[in-house]
Amino acid sequence: METPKVLCYAAMIVAGLVCLIFLLDAVASILGRNILLDVLFIIGGAFILWQGFETSRELR
């Protein structure tokens, strides 16, 4: 597998984990009650997921 594809998929996995962790934090308030940070991290992770998906389509 080529290096750009590996980096793209790795970034998508990390962004997905960030979205999942902060979504769970927003629902269960595990790390504290700062909803603004949770929402901003979810939006940021979703943006990186979207960019990774678009880049992976270009790398095919």
CHARMM-style PDB file with segment names, atoms N, HN, CA, C and O in Angstrom:
ATOM      1  N   MET     1       0.843  -1.172   0.000  1.00  0.00      PROA
ATOM      2  CA  MET     1       0.000   0.000   0.000  1.00  0.00      PROA
ATOM      3  C   MET     1       0.891   1.238   0.000  1.00  0.00      PROA
ATOM      4  O   MET     1       1.947   1.254   0.633  1.00  0.00      PROA
ATOM      5  N   GLU     2       0.465   2.253  -0.700  1.00  0.00      PROA
ATOM      6  HN  GLU     2      -0.392   2.240  -1.214  1.00  0.00      PROA
ATOM      7  CA  GLU     2       1.258   3.471  -0.814  1.00  0.00      PROA
ATOM      8  C   GLU     2       1.170   4.302   0.468  1.00  0.00      PROA
ATOM      9  O   GLU     2       0.198   4.224   1.218  1.00  0.00      PROA
ATOM     10  N   THR     3       2.208   5.092   0.691  1.00  0.00      PROA
ATOM     11  HN  THR     3       2.998   5.156   0.081  1.00  0.00      PROA
ATOM     12  CA  THR     3       2.282   5.914   1.898  1.00  0.00      PROA
ATOM     13  C   THR     3       1.141   6.926   2.001  1.00  0.00      PROA
ATOM     14  O   THR     3       0.580   7.065   3.088  1.00  0.00      PROA
ATOM     15  N   PRO     4       0.759   7.648   0.925  1.00  0.00      PROA
ATOM     16  CA  PRO     4      -0.360   8.594   1.071  1.00  0.00      PROA
ATOM     17  C   PRO     4      -1.674   7.925   1.470  1.00  0.00      PROA
ATOM     18  O   PRO     4      -2.460   8.497   2.225  1.00  0.00      PROA
ATOM     19  N   LYS     5      -1.909   6.724   0.968  1.00  0.00      PROA
ATOM     20  HN  LYS     5      -1.270   6.259   0.355  1.00  0.00      PROA
ATOM     21  CA  LYS     5      -3.137   6.022   1.340  1.00  0.00      PROA
ATOM     22  C   LYS     5      -3.118   5.637   2.812  1.00  0.00      PROA
ATOM     23  O   LYS     5      -4.125   5.763   3.509  1.00  0.00      PROA
ATOM     24  N   VAL     6      -1.970   5.170   3.278  1.00  0.00      PROA
ATOM     25  HN  VAL     6      -1.152   5.067   2.712  1.00  0.00      PROA
ATOM     26  CA  VAL     6      -1.849   4.778   4.685  1.00  0.00      PROA
ATOM     27  C   VAL     6      -2.069   5.986   5.587  1.00  0.00      PROA
ATOM     28  O   VAL     6      -2.783   5.895   6.586  1.00  0.00      PROA
ATOM     29  N   LEU     7      -1.459   7.114   5.241  1.00  0.00      PROA
ATOM     30  HN  LEU     7      -0.878   7.188   4.430  1.00  0.00      PROA
ATOM     31  CA  LEU     7      -1.628   8.324   6.042  1.00  0.00      PROA
ATOM     32  C   LEU     7      -3.074   8.809   6.023  1.00  0.00      PROA
ATOM     33  O   LEU     7      -3.594   9.267   7.040  1.00  0.00      PROA
ATOM     34  N   CYS     8      -3.711   8.709   4.879  1.00  0.00      PROA
ATOM     35  HN  CYS     8      -3.289   8.337   4.053  1.00  0.00      PROA
ATOM     36  CA  CYS     8      -5.106   9.132   4.745  1.00  0.00      PROA
ATOM     37  C   CYS     8      -6.013   8.270   5.614  1.00  0.00      PROA
ATOM     38  O   CYS     8      -6.850   8.792   6.350  1.00  0.00      PROA
ATOM     39  N   TYR     9      -5.850   6.956   5.532  1.00  0.00      PROA
ATOM     40  HN  TYR     9      -5.170   6.532   4.934  1.00  0.00      PROA
ATOM     41  CA  TYR     9      -6.680   6.055   6.329  1.00  0.00      PROA
ATOM     42  C   TYR     9      -6.384   6.191   7.821  1.00  0.00      PROA
ATOM     43  O   TYR     9      -7.298   6.101   8.640  1.00  0.00      PROA
ATOM     44  N   ALA    10      -5.127   6.407   8.180  1.00  0.00      PROA
ATOM     45  HN  ALA    10      -4.384   6.480   7.514  1.00  0.00      PROA
ATOM     46  CA  ALA    10      -4.780   6.586   9.592  1.00  0.00      PROA
ATOM     47  C   ALA    10      -5.420   7.859  10.146  1.00  0.00      PROA
ATOM     48  O   ALA    10      -5.922   7.866  11.269  1.00  0.00      PROA
ATOM     49  N   ALA    11      -5.401   8.934   9.358  1.00  0.00      PROA
ATOM     50  HN  ALA    11      -4.993   8.929   8.446  1.00  0.00      PROA
ATOM     51  CA  ALA    11      -6.037  10.182   9.795  1.00  0.00      PROA
ATOM     52  C   ALA    11      -7.540  10.006   9.947  1.00  0.00      PROA
ATOM     53  O   ALA    11      -8.145  10.566  10.861  1.00  0.00      PROA
ATOM     54  N   MET    12      -8.143   9.230   9.054  1.00  0.00      PROA
ATOM     55  HN  MET    12      -7.652   8.776   8.311  1.00  0.00      PROA
ATOM     56  CA  MET    12      -9.583   8.992   9.159  1.00  0.00      PROA
ATOM     57  C   MET    12      -9.921   8.168  10.399  1.00  0.00      PROA
ATOM     58  O   MET    12     -10.938   8.412  11.047  1.00  0.00      PROA
ATOM     59  N   ILE    13      -9.079   7.198  10.730  1.00  0.00      PROA
ATOM     60  HN  ILE    13      -8.252   6.999  10.203  1.00  0.00      PROA
ATOM     61  CA  ILE    13      -9.312   6.380  11.922  1.00  0.00      PROA
ATOM     62  C   ILE    13      -9.189   7.229  13.184  1.00  0.00      PROA
ATOM     63  O   ILE    13     -10.025   7.136  14.083  1.00  0.00      PROA
ATOM     64  N   VAL    14      -8.152   8.051  13.250  1.00  0.00      PROA
ATOM     65  HN  VAL    14      -7.472   8.127  12.520  1.00  0.00      PROA
ATOM     66  CA  VAL    14      -7.957   8.907  14.421  1.00  0.00      PROA
ATOM     67  C   VAL    14      -9.102   9.912  14.547  1.00  0.00      PROA
ATOM     68  O   VAL    14      -9.604  10.146  15.646  1.00  0.00      PROA
ATOM     69  N   ALA    15      -9.517  10.506  13.428  1.00  0.00      PROA
ATOM     70  HN  ALA    15      -9.109  10.316  12.535  1.00  0.00      PROA
ATOM     71  CA  ALA    15     -10.627  11.465  13.467  1.00  0.00      PROA
ATOM     72  C   ALA    15     -11.921  10.785  13.900  1.00  0.00      PROA
ATOM     73  O   ALA    15     -12.713  11.370  14.638  1.00  0.00      PROA
ATOM     74  N   GLY    16     -12.138   9.564  13.450  1.00  0.00      PROA
ATOM     75  HN  GLY    16     -11.494   9.089  12.850  1.00  0.00      PROA
ATOM     76  CA  GLY    16     -13.320   8.825  13.880  1.00  0.00      PROA
ATOM     77  C   GLY    16     -13.298   8.538  15.371  1.00  0.00      PROA
ATOM     78  O   GLY    16     -14.325   8.629  16.043  1.00  0.00      PROA
ATOM     79  N   LEU    17     -12.124   8.191  15.887  1.00  0.00      PROA
ATOM     80  HN  LEU    17     -11.289   8.117  15.341  1.00  0.00      PROA
ATOM     81  CA  LEU    17     -12.001   7.953  17.328  1.00  0.00      PROA
ATOM     82  C   LEU    17     -12.241   9.227  18.133  1.00  0.00      PROA
ATOM     83  O   LEU    17     -12.880   9.195  19.184  1.00  0.00      PROA
ATOM     84  N   VAL    18     -11.723  10.351  17.632  1.00  0.00      PROA
ATOM     85  HN  VAL    18     -11.203  10.378  16.779  1.00  0.00      PROA
ATOM     86  CA  VAL    18     -11.946  11.631  18.314  1.00  0.00      PROA
ATOM     87  C   VAL    18     -13.438  11.955  18.346  1.00  0.00      PROA
ATOM     88  O   VAL    18     -13.969  12.361  19.379  1.00  0.00      PROA
ATOM     89  N   CYS    19     -14.107  11.775  17.212  1.00  0.00      PROA
ATOM     90  HN  CYS    19     -13.675  11.445  16.372  1.00  0.00      PROA
ATOM     91  CA  CYS    19     -15.559  12.014  17.167  1.00  0.00      PROA
ATOM     92  C   CYS    19     -16.288  11.108  18.150  1.00  0.00      PROA
ATOM     93  O   CYS    19     -17.171  11.560  18.879  1.00  0.00      PROA
ATOM     94  N   LEU    20     -15.926   9.847  18.170  1.00  0.00      PROA
ATOM     95  HN  LEU    20     -15.209   9.479  17.578  1.00  0.00      PROA
ATOM     96  CA  LEU    20     -16.591   8.889  19.050  1.00  0.00      PROA
ATOM     97  C   LEU    20     -16.364   9.223  20.522  1.00  0.00      PROA
ATOM     98  O   LEU    20     -17.305   9.205  21.315  1.00  0.00      PROA
ATOM     99  N   ILE    21     -15.127   9.526  20.887  1.00  0.00      PROA
ATOM    100  HN  ILE    21     -14.362   9.541  20.243  1.00  0.00      PROA
ATOM    101  CA  ILE    21     -14.808   9.826  22.285  1.00  0.00      PROA
ATOM    102  C   ILE    21     -15.556  11.063  22.758  1.00  0.00      PROA
ATOM    103  O   ILE    21     -16.133  11.062  23.845  1.00  0.00      PROA
ATOM    104  N   PHE    22     -15.550  12.119  21.949  1.00  0.00      PROA
ATOM    105  HN  PHE    22     -15.081  12.120  21.066  1.00  0.00      PROA
ATOM    106  CA  PHE    22     -16.198  13.346  22.402  1.00  0.00      PROA
ATOM    107  C   PHE    22     -17.715  13.279  22.286  1.00  0.00      PROA
ATOM    108  O   PHE    22     -18.414  14.001  22.997  1.00  0.00      PROA
ATOM    109  N   LEU    23     -18.240  12.432  21.407  1.00  0.00      PROA
ATOM    110  HN  LEU    23     -17.673  11.846  20.829  1.00  0.00      PROA
ATOM    111  CA  LEU    23     -19.685  12.207  21.377  1.00  0.00      PROA
ATOM    112  C   LEU    23     -20.125  11.468  22.639  1.00  0.00      PROA
ATOM    113  O   LEU    23     -21.144  11.803  23.244  1.00  0.00      PROA
ATOM    114  N   LEU    24     -19.345  10.460  23.027  1.00  0.00      PROA
ATOM    115  HN  LEU    24     -18.518  10.188  22.535  1.00  0.00      PROA
ATOM    116  CA  LEU    24     -19.650   9.753  24.273  1.00  0.00      PROA
ATOM    117  C   LEU    24     -19.500  10.672  25.478  1.00  0.00      PROA
ATOM    118  O   LEU    24     -20.266  10.569  26.436  1.00  0.00      PROA
ATOM    119  N   ASP    25     -18.517  11.569  25.436  1.00  0.00      PROA
ATOM    120  HN  ASP    25     -17.895  11.652  24.658  1.00  0.00      PROA
ATOM    121  CA  ASP    25     -18.328  12.513  26.528  1.00  0.00      PROA
ATOM    122  C   ASP    25     -19.498  13.488  26.609  1.00  0.00      PROA
ATOM    123  O   ASP    25     -19.937  13.843  27.703  1.00  0.00      PROA
ATOM    124  N   ALA    26     -20.003  13.921  25.457  1.00  0.00      PROA
ATOM    125  HN  ALA    26     -19.646  13.632  24.568  1.00  0.00      PROA
ATOM    126  CA  ALA    26     -21.142  14.842  25.465  1.00  0.00      PROA
ATOM    127  C   ALA    26     -22.390  14.161  26.024  1.00  0.00      PROA
ATOM    128  O   ALA    26     -23.196  14.794  26.706  1.00  0.00      PROA
ATOM    129  N   VAL    27     -22.545  12.873  25.734  1.00  0.00      PROA
ATOM    130  HN  VAL    27     -21.890  12.359  25.180  1.00  0.00      PROA
ATOM    131  CA  VAL    27     -23.731  12.153  26.200  1.00  0.00      PROA
ATOM    132  C   VAL    27     -23.601  11.773  27.675  1.00  0.00      PROA
ATOM    133  O   VAL    27     -24.537  11.967  28.451  1.00  0.00      PROA
ATOM    134  N   ALA    28     -22.450  11.234  28.061  1.00  0.00      PROA
ATOM    135  HN  ALA    28     -21.690  11.077  27.430  1.00  0.00      PROA
ATOM    136  CA  ALA    28     -22.293  10.702  29.416  1.00  0.00      PROA
ATOM    137  C   ALA    28     -21.538  11.627  30.358  1.00  0.00      PROA
ATOM    138  O   ALA    28     -21.447  11.339  31.551  1.00  0.00      PROA
ATOM    139  N   SER    29     -20.998  12.722  29.860  1.00  0.00      PROA
ATOM    140  HN  SER    29     -21.072  12.957  28.890  1.00  0.00      PROA
ATOM    141  CA  SER    29     -20.218  13.701  30.635  1.00  0.00      PROA
ATOM    142  C   SER    29     -19.135  13.034  31.475  1.00  0.00      PROA
ATOM    143  O   SER    29     -19.041  13.262  32.681  1.00  0.00      PROA
ATOM    144  N   ILE    30     -18.320  12.209  30.823  1.00  0.00      PROA
ATOM    145  HN  ILE    30     -18.397  12.024  29.843  1.00  0.00      PROA
ATOM    146  CA  ILE    30     -17.250  11.482  31.506  1.00  0.00      PROA
ATOM    147  C   ILE    30     -16.092  12.418  31.861  1.00  0.00      PROA
ATOM    148  O   ILE    30     -15.589  12.383  32.984  1.00  0.00      PROA
ATOM    149  N   LEU    31     -15.673  13.246  30.920  1.00  0.00      PROA
ATOM    150  HN  LEU    31     -16.082  13.275  30.008  1.00  0.00      PROA
ATOM    151  CA  LEU    31     -14.506  14.104  31.126  1.00  0.00      PROA
ATOM    152  C   LEU    31     -14.868  15.488  31.659  1.00  0.00      PROA
ATOM    153  O   LEU    31     -13.982  16.330  31.802  1.00  0.00      PROA
ATOM    154  N   GLY    32     -16.104  15.742  31.948  1.00  0.00      PROA
ATOM    155  HN  GLY    32     -16.824  15.058  31.832  1.00  0.00      PROA
ATOM    156  CA  GLY    32     -16.525  17.043  32.454  1.00  0.00      PROA
ATOM    157  C   GLY    32     -17.727  17.568  31.688  1.00  0.00      PROA
ATOM    158  O   GLY    32     -18.178  16.944  30.728  1.00  0.00      PROA
ATOM    159  N   ARG    33     -18.243  18.708  32.109  1.00  0.00      PROA
ATOM    160  HN  ARG    33     -17.877  19.215  32.889  1.00  0.00      PROA
ATOM    161  CA  ARG    33     -19.455  19.255  31.504  1.00  0.00      PROA
ATOM    162  C   ARG    33     -19.151  20.467  30.627  1.00  0.00      PROA
ATOM    163  O   ARG    33     -19.799  21.504  30.769  1.00  0.00      PROA
ATOM    164  N   ASN    34     -18.199  20.357  29.743  1.00  0.00      PROA
ATOM    165  HN  ASN    34     -17.673  19.515  29.627  1.00  0.00      PROA
ATOM    166  CA  ASN    34     -17.927  21.453  28.823  1.00  0.00      PROA
ATOM    167  C   ASN    34     -18.438  21.048  27.442  1.00  0.00      PROA
ATOM    168  O   ASN    34     -17.695  20.505  26.624  1.00  0.00      PROA
ATOM    169  N   ILE    35     -19.706  21.317  27.200  1.00  0.00      PROA
ATOM    170  HN  ILE    35     -20.310  21.758  27.864  1.00  0.00      PROA
ATOM    171  CA  ILE    35     -20.368  20.896  25.966  1.00  0.00      PROA
ATOM    172  C   ILE    35     -19.784  21.621  24.762  1.00  0.00      PROA
ATOM    173  O   ILE    35     -19.696  21.042  23.679  1.00  0.00      PROA
ATOM    174  N   LEU    36     -19.385  22.872  24.929  1.00  0.00      PROA
ATOM    175  HN  LEU    36     -19.456  23.343  25.809  1.00  0.00      PROA
ATOM    176  CA  LEU    36     -18.837  23.636  23.807  1.00  0.00      PROA
ATOM    177  C   LEU    36     -17.599  22.954  23.228  1.00  0.00      PROA
ATOM    178  O   LEU    36     -17.476  22.828  22.009  1.00  0.00      PROA
ATOM    179  N   LEU    37     -16.693  22.517  24.082  1.00  0.00      PROA
ATOM    180  HN  LEU    37     -16.793  22.619  25.072  1.00  0.00      PROA
ATOM    181  CA  LEU    37     -15.500  21.820  23.599  1.00  0.00      PROA
ATOM    182  C   LEU    37     -15.855  20.495  22.947  1.00  0.00      PROA
ATOM    183  O   LEU    37     -15.255  20.121  21.939  1.00  0.00      PROA
ATOM    184  N   ASP    38     -16.816  19.786  23.503  1.00  0.00      PROA
ATOM    185  HN  ASP    38     -17.304  20.090  24.322  1.00  0.00      PROA
ATOM    186  CA  ASP    38     -17.249  18.522  22.901  1.00  0.00      PROA
ATOM    187  C   ASP    38     -17.771  18.747  21.489  1.00  0.00      PROA
ATOM    188  O   ASP    38     -17.408  18.022  20.563  1.00  0.00      PROA
ATOM    189  N   VAL    39     -18.620  19.752  21.329  1.00  0.00      PROA
ATOM    190  HN  VAL    39     -18.915  20.341  22.081  1.00  0.00      PROA
ATOM    191  CA  VAL    39     -19.196  20.039  20.014  1.00  0.00      PROA
ATOM    192  C   VAL    39     -18.116  20.468  19.030  1.00  0.00      PROA
ATOM    193  O   VAL    39     -18.126  20.040  17.876  1.00  0.00      PROA
ATOM    194  N   LEU    40     -17.190  21.305  19.470  1.00  0.00      PROA
ATOM    195  HN  LEU    40     -17.182  21.653  20.408  1.00  0.00      PROA
ATOM    196  CA  LEU    40     -16.121  21.761  18.576  1.00  0.00      PROA
ATOM    197  C   LEU    40     -15.210  20.611  18.157  1.00  0.00      PROA
ATOM    198  O   LEU    40     -14.795  20.546  17.000  1.00  0.00      PROA
ATOM    199  N   PHE    41     -14.893  19.710  19.073  1.00  0.00      PROA
ATOM    200  HN  PHE    41     -15.230  19.763  20.013  1.00  0.00      PROA
ATOM    201  CA  PHE    41     -14.069  18.554  18.711  1.00  0.00      PROA
ATOM    202  C   PHE    41     -14.814  17.614  17.772  1.00  0.00      PROA
ATOM    203  O   PHE    41     -14.207  17.043  16.865  1.00  0.00      PROA
ATOM    204  N   ILE    42     -16.118  17.443  17.974  1.00  0.00      PROA
ATOM    205  HN  ILE    42     -16.611  17.907  18.710  1.00  0.00      PROA
ATOM    206  CA  ILE    42     -16.909  16.602  17.073  1.00  0.00      PROA
ATOM    207  C   ILE    42     -16.947  17.211  15.679  1.00  0.00      PROA
ATOM    208  O   ILE    42     -16.800  16.495  14.689  1.00  0.00      PROA
ATOM    209  N   ILE    43     -17.142  18.524  15.588  1.00  0.00      PROA
ATOM    210  HN  ILE    43     -17.261  19.106  16.393  1.00  0.00      PROA
ATOM    211  CA  ILE    43     -17.154  19.196  14.281  1.00  0.00      PROA
ATOM    212  C   ILE    43     -15.789  19.081  13.611  1.00  0.00      PROA
ATOM    213  O   ILE    43     -15.706  18.807  12.414  1.00  0.00      PROA
ATOM    214  N   GLY    44     -14.719  19.290  14.377  1.00  0.00      PROA
ATOM    215  HN  GLY    44     -14.786  19.513  15.350  1.00  0.00      PROA
ATOM    216  CA  GLY    44     -13.371  19.172  13.817  1.00  0.00      PROA
ATOM    217  C   GLY    44     -13.059  17.768  13.337  1.00  0.00      PROA
ATOM    218  O   GLY    44     -12.487  17.590  12.261  1.00  0.00      PROA
ATOM    219  N   GLY    45     -13.427  16.777  14.121  1.00  0.00      PROA
ATOM    220  HN  GLY    45     -13.891  16.922  14.995  1.00  0.00      PROA
ATOM    221  CA  GLY    45     -13.211  15.393  13.711  1.00  0.00      PROA
ATOM    222  C   GLY    45     -14.024  15.020  12.491  1.00  0.00      PROA
ATOM    223  O   GLY    45     -13.545  14.301  11.613  1.00  0.00      PROA
ATOM    224  N   ALA    46     -15.265  15.511  12.432  1.00  0.00      PROA
ATOM    225  HN  ALA    46     -15.654  16.095  13.145  1.00  0.00      PROA
ATOM    226  CA  ALA    46     -16.105  15.233  11.267  1.00  0.00      PROA
ATOM    227  C   ALA    46     -15.536  15.890  10.013  1.00  0.00      PROA
ATOM    228  O   ALA    46     -15.607  15.319   8.925  1.00  0.00      PROA
ATOM    229  N   PHE    47     -14.974  17.087  10.162  1.00  0.00      PROA
ATOM    230  HN  PHE    47     -14.916  17.551  11.046  1.00  0.00      PROA
ATOM    231  CA  PHE    47     -14.361  17.769   9.023  1.00  0.00      PROA
ATOM    232  C   PHE    47     -13.163  16.979   8.500  1.00  0.00      PROA
ATOM    233  O   PHE    47     -13.001  16.825   7.289  1.00  0.00      PROA
ATOM    234  N   ILE    48     -12.334  16.484   9.398  1.00  0.00      PROA
ATOM    235  HN  ILE    48     -12.465  16.610  10.381  1.00  0.00      PROA
ATOM    236  CA  ILE    48     -11.173  15.700   8.976  1.00  0.00      PROA
ATOM    237  C   ILE    48     -11.611  14.373   8.364  1.00  0.00      PROA
ATOM    238  O   ILE    48     -10.994  13.898   7.411  1.00  0.00      PROA
ATOM    239  N   LEU    49     -12.669  13.773   8.903  1.00  0.00      PROA
ATOM    240  HN  LEU    49     -13.170  14.159   9.678  1.00  0.00      PROA
ATOM    241  CA  LEU    49     -13.213  12.554   8.293  1.00  0.00      PROA
ATOM    242  C   LEU    49     -13.682  12.821   6.868  1.00  0.00      PROA
ATOM    243  O   LEU    49     -13.406  12.036   5.961  1.00  0.00      PROA
ATOM    244  N   TRP    50     -14.381  13.915   6.676  1.00  0.00      PROA
ATOM    245  HN  TRP    50     -14.605  14.553   7.413  1.00  0.00      PROA
ATOM    246  CA  TRP    50     -14.875  14.272   5.345  1.00  0.00      PROA
ATOM    247  C   TRP    50     -13.715  14.517   4.385  1.00  0.00      PROA
ATOM    248  O   TRP    50     -13.730  14.038   3.251  1.00  0.00      PROA
ATOM    249  N   GLN    51     -12.709  15.265   4.841  1.00  0.00      PROA
ATOM    250  HN  GLN    51     -12.697  15.654   5.762  1.00  0.00      PROA
ATOM    251  CA  GLN    51     -11.545  15.533   3.994  1.00  0.00      PROA
ATOM    252  C   GLN    51     -10.798  14.241   3.670  1.00  0.00      PROA
ATOM    253  O   GLN    51     -10.341  14.061   2.541  1.00  0.00      PROA
ATOM    254  N   GLY    52     -10.670  13.353   4.631  1.00  0.00      PROA
ATOM    255  HN  GLY    52     -11.041  13.499   5.548  1.00  0.00      PROA
ATOM    256  CA  GLY    52     -10.018  12.071   4.384  1.00  0.00      PROA
ATOM    257  C   GLY    52     -10.782  11.218   3.396  1.00  0.00      PROA
ATOM    258  O   GLY    52     -10.187  10.549   2.551  1.00  0.00      PROA
ATOM    259  N   PHE    53     -12.112  11.240   3.502  1.00  0.00      PROA
ATOM    260  HN  PHE    53     -12.595  11.783   4.189  1.00  0.00      PROA
ATOM    261  CA  PHE    53     -12.929  10.475   2.567  1.00  0.00      PROA
ATOM    262  C   PHE    53     -12.772  11.009   1.149  1.00  0.00      PROA
ATOM    263  O   PHE    53     -12.621  10.235   0.204  1.00  0.00      PROA
ATOM    264  N   GLU    54     -12.808  12.326   0.999  1.00  0.00      PROA
ATOM    265  HN  GLU    54     -12.930  12.955   1.766  1.00  0.00      PROA
ATOM    266  CA  GLU    54     -12.647  12.926  -0.330  1.00  0.00      PROA
ATOM    267  C   GLU    54     -11.252  12.639  -0.896  1.00  0.00      PROA
ATOM    268  O   GLU    54     -11.107  12.376  -2.090  1.00  0.00      PROA
ATOM    269  N   THR    55     -10.236  12.689  -0.046  1.00  0.00      PROA
ATOM    270  HN  THR    55     -10.354  12.902   0.924  1.00  0.00      PROA
ATOM    271  CA  THR    55      -8.875  12.411  -0.500  1.00  0.00      PROA
ATOM    272  C   THR    55      -8.717  10.948  -0.882  1.00  0.00      PROA
ATOM    273  O   THR    55      -8.052  10.633  -1.869  1.00  0.00      PROA
ATOM    274  N   SER    56      -9.322  10.053  -0.110  1.00  0.00      PROA
ATOM    275  HN  SER    56      -9.862  10.310   0.692  1.00  0.00      PROA
ATOM    276  CA  SER    56      -9.215   8.629  -0.448  1.00  0.00      PROA
ATOM    277  C   SER    56      -9.895   8.325  -1.781  1.00  0.00      PROA
ATOM    278  O   SER    56      -9.458   7.435  -2.510  1.00  0.00      PROA
ATOM    279  N   ARG    57     -10.955   9.054  -2.100  1.00  0.00      PROA
ATOM    280  HN  ARG    57     -11.310   9.777  -1.507  1.00  0.00      PROA
ATOM    281  CA  ARG    57     -11.598   8.870  -3.405  1.00  0.00      PROA
ATOM    282  C   ARG    57     -10.690   9.341  -4.536  1.00  0.00      PROA
ATOM    283  O   ARG    57     -10.690   8.751  -5.617  1.00  0.00      PROA
ATOM    284  N   GLU    58      -9.913  10.404  -4.296  1.00  0.00      PROA
ATOM    285  HN  GLU    58      -9.912  10.883  -3.419  1.00  0.00      PROA
ATOM    286  CA  GLU    58      -8.988  10.900  -5.315  1.00  0.00      PROA
ATOM    287  C   GLU    58      -7.791   9.977  -5.498  1.00  0.00      PROA
ATOM    288  O   GLU    58      -7.214   9.927  -6.584  1.00  0.00      PROA
ATOM    289  N   LEU    59      -7.408   9.245  -4.454  1.00  0.00      PROA
ATOM    290  HN  LEU    59      -7.877   9.285  -3.571  1.00  0.00      PROA
ATOM    291  CA  LEU    59      -6.224   8.387  -4.517  1.00  0.00      PROA
ATOM    292  C   LEU    59      -6.498   7.046  -5.178  1.00  0.00      PROA
ATOM    293  O   LEU    59      -5.561   6.276  -5.395  1.00  0.00      PROA
ATOM    294  N   ARG    60      -7.723   6.744  -5.499  1.00  0.00      PROA
ATOM    295  HN  ARG    60      -8.484   7.369  -5.322  1.00  0.00      PROA
ATOM    296  CA  ARG    60      -8.046   5.456  -6.131  1.00  0.00      PROA
ATOM    297  C   ARG    60      -7.542   5.381  -7.530  1.00  0.00      PROA
ATOM    298  OT1 ARG    60      -7.730   4.366  -8.200  1.00  0.00      PROA
TER     299      ARG     60
END
